[in-house]
Amino acid sequence: MKKRYHRLLAKGSDFARADAVDVAFTYDFDDTRLAELDAKWVLSGIAGAGDTQTRALKLLHWLCAHTRHGNPILPEGLQRHADELLDWCFDQPGNDPNCMHLSVILSECLLAVGIKAYALWCFPKVYKGDNHVVVQVWLPEGERWIMLDPSWDVYLMDKAGRILSAPEVREGLAKGAKLRQNAESRRKEKNYLIYMAKDMYHFNRYQDTHYGILHENMRRTRVHLCPAGYDLEDEKAPFYASYNSFWR
């Protein structure tokens, strides 16, 4: 099964679609609720000093130390933004958020301390209705992205120990490259690599990243990145982005 997923990624490596367009993505750091989130949860203190990667990893590990991934039924009326989600799940055994909730929490906490980040939905080709959500984080020091997974406190690295972005992970899986995960991970490396090979065939994300995005924009059209020849039949007029613009 592992090889099958890798072969699907390799065969679906051409993203040059005739219907894809360049998309400009925006990030809102000025919402007053971000400052309130920072103050309430002491996020700047947790992130501390240092470069962007160091600060982002501290927030990742903090969140994962106080939450557990699950498949919850959220309480009626819960606002699906970082503050109320944290109130519900932080050190609350049994209140276990799913990958989407955890990625929204982490991305909004990162925005609150001035780090550009967004939640990324990852989808398989072979299982309809299945998906996983991770976070892409921008490192201005190296002008590159890295992928963090708050479901299991995971990030993936190349042989040199460099943390990889989502497209780099996908490319590595498609080529059968040796990827390593961090020691803090709560999931076995072999199982995680198979899981991500399954779930990285195509992607989507919101065009505008801001606080409360999941609660406020649940019904809005997302921007999709799909291989050439693969069409989303279950979407109404899907909006396809060009490969390079999607990863900005």
N, C-alpha and C positions, 0 to 999 in steps of 0.2 A: 504493500500500500504506500509506503514511504516513497519508493521510486516512482510510483504512479503520480503522486502529487508533484514531485520534482519535474517529471516529464511534462506535465500540464503547464507548469510555469515556464519551462524552456520553450515549449511550442507557442505559448502566448506572450512572447517577449517583444512583439512588434506593436507599438502603441501609436503608430502613424495613421490615424483615422482621418478620412476625408471630412467627417462631420465634427471634428474637434476644433475648438477655438482657444485662443489665449485668454486666460482669466486672471484678473487682478484680485488678490486676496487682501483683506484688511483686518487690522487688529486694534481693538479699543482698550486702551490702558487708562482712560480718564473717568470711567464710571465710578461714582462715589462709593458704590457697593464694594468695589475691589479694595478700597482703602479700609472700609469697615471690616471686610473679611480678614485683611492683613492684621488689623489691630486686635480683633477678637481671638484669632487663633495664633497670634504671635509669629506669623509666617516669616517676616524678615529676620527675626531672631533665630528661627530654625534653619533658614537658608544660610544665615551667617555671611561672612566675608569670603573672598576668593573669586575664582573665575566662574563663568556661567555654568559650566558643566558641574563643578563641585557643588554649587548652590542648588542646582536642579536635582542632583542625586540625593542631597540631604532631604529635600522635600519628598522625593520618591520613597526613600527608606522610612521617613517619619510616617507618611500616610500608610504604608504597608505594615508598619509595626502596630498600628492601631485599628486596622480593618481586616476583614477576610472576604475574599471573593465568593459570591454565591449567586443564586437566581431568585431574587426576592419578589414579593408582592409588596409594593410600597404602600404606606398608609395613605388613605384617601386625603386629598388636599395638600400633600407634601409638595412643596415647590422644588423642582429638580434643578437646583443650583447648588454650588459648593457649600454654602453655609448651612442650609437646612438638611442637605444630605449628610454633612458631617455631624450635625446635631443628632441625626437618627442613627448613624452607624459607628461613630467614633467610640471605641472601647465598649461596644454594645454587642456581645455575643448573641448570635441569632438574627441580628439585623445585618445581613450580609449583602452588600451591593454587588451588582453585576459589573462586567467589564466597561459598559457604557457609563454607568454612574461613576465608577472609579476614575475613568479617563477624563470625564468632565470635571470632577473634583480637582484632580491634579492639574489639568490645563488652566483652570480658573485660579488656583493657588499660585501657579507660576506667573500668570498675568498680574496677580496682585502684588508680586515683588518685582515687577518690571521685566519679566522674561517672556519673550515671544514663544507661544506654544499653541497647539491646536489638537483636538481629538480627531483621530483618523479611523474610519470604519474600514475593516478589511473583510473581504468576502471570498468564498470558494467558488469554483466553477461547478462542482459536482453535487453540492448539497444546497438546495433552495431554502431560504429562510435562516440559514446559519450565518454567523459572522462573529468577528472579534473586534474590539476597539482598543487602540493604543494611543500614545501621545507622541507627537513630533515636537522637538524642542530646538530652537535656533541658538547656535553658539556664535555670537558675533566675533569672538576671538579668532576662530578659524573659518568664519563665514560658511558654516555648514550646519546641517540638521543631524540630530540623533533621535533614535526611537527608544522610548521608555514604556514599560508595560506595568502599570500599577496593579494589575490583577494578581500577579505573583512576584512582584519586586524584581523584574527581569529587564536586562538589556543584553544585547548581543554584540560581540566584538570580533574583529579579525585576528589573525595570528599575532599581530603586533600589539594587541590590546586596545586598539582604537575602537570606540563605540560607533556602531553603524546606524545609518538612517534607514527608514523603511524601504526605499528603493534599493539601497545597497543590500539589505537583508534579502529582499526578493531575488535580486540578481545572484547573490551568493548561493541561495537555495537552488535556484534554477541551474547553476553551473556545478553544483555539488561541492562547493568550497567548504573548507573547514571553518565553521563558526563556533565561537566559544561564548558561554554565558557567564555572568558574574556569580561570585560565590554566595551572595546573599539570596539568590533565587529560591523560591519555594516550590519550584517545579523541576522535575528531572530534565536534564539537558536534552536527551534523546527524544523524550516525549514532546518537549516544547518545540523542538525543531520540526518534528513531524506535524504538529498542530499548526505552526505558522506556515509551513509549506502548503498545507490544505487551504489556509484562509487568506492567502495573499495573491489570489488570481486577479481580482479587481478591487477598486477602492472608491470611497467617496468621503466628502467633507463639506462643511458649510463654507460658503464664500466669505462671510463676515464672522470673525471670531470676537465674541464679547461675553461679558458676564451674563449668566442666565440663558445661554444660547439653547440649551436643551429644553428648558421649560417653555421659552418663548417662541422657538422656531421649529417645534417638533414636526409641523405639517409643511414647512417650507421645502422647496426643491433644493436638493443638494447638488454639488458639482461632482461628476463621476470621472474616473479614469479607468478605461476598459481597453483591452487589447483589440487590435483591428480584427474585424470579423465577428466580434462578440457583442451582441446587442442585448440591452436590458428590456426584455419583453414585458416585465411586470411594472415598469415605470411609465408614467404618462409624460411624453416628450422629454426624455432624459437629456440633461445638459452635460455634454462631454467636453472635458478640458484637454488641451494639448499636454503632452508629457512634461515638458520643461516647466510650463506655467503652473501645473498642478502641484509641483514639489517646491513652490516658493513660499 
